Amino acid sequence: MSVSSFLTDDRFVVRVIKAHNDNPSDTWANSYEFKATVDGSEAQLLILGNVVVEFERLMHKNVVGFKRLTISTWEADSVPYDPESFISVNLNAVGAIGVVSGVAPLNECLSVARVCATGRFGHIFLRGVLDTADVGSPAGKAILIDVPNVQGNINDAITGSDLADYLGVAPDGPFTMSLINKTGTQVRSVIGLSAAGVSFLPLDHAWFNRT
């Protein structure tokens, strides 16, 4: 696989690296997997990357800075080094959502389920998204106070970024967001994203943090 040109069914990982503006040296990332539905080129991958960045920007508070976008082939890093296996783009953007009562601690994440037609859902853990006004603890466990409102924010970000073109078994875009197992033998299309609650994760959790 290559990022310069690709074939139908080739798979890629899009990562968006961010930081809190008050502590820019401590970065984290969220990763998304996609499968190509047509043959294509680097230009289409860059469009996809910009769509993912815009989706995240429309979800995050304006204290989160977007630092870098990487797009890599799904295959493990090659030895020897292969410059055709990834793209890296510097970013200079901030989240689009204003702070209401205060940003929730960065280890307090919005869990977004990646919904598939069959099998288990995947999850994206987004930090720097929740406001303290979004979270309550009526029985000592953190929950979303207004799930429909948070889901509305997700839906608006999907629409505003054109990420909807990349969701579903037969998407409009040249890629479909996917869940890919460790060996690459199972690839399931993501048909939607839904608010799945509040999750507390260490700041260096491997599922969503890359330094």
Buried (B, 14 or more C-beta within 10 A) or exposed (E): BBBEBBEEEBBBBBBBBBBBBEEEEEBBBBBBBBBBBEEBEBEBBBBBBBBBBBBBBBBBBBBBBBBBBBBBBBBEEEEEEBEEBBBEEEBEBBBBBEEEEEBBEBBBBBBBBBBBEEEEBBBBBBBBBBBBEBBBEEEEEBEBBEBEEBBEBBBEBBEBBBBBBBBBEEBEBBBBBBBBEEEEEEBBBBBBBBBBBBBEBEEEBEEBBEE
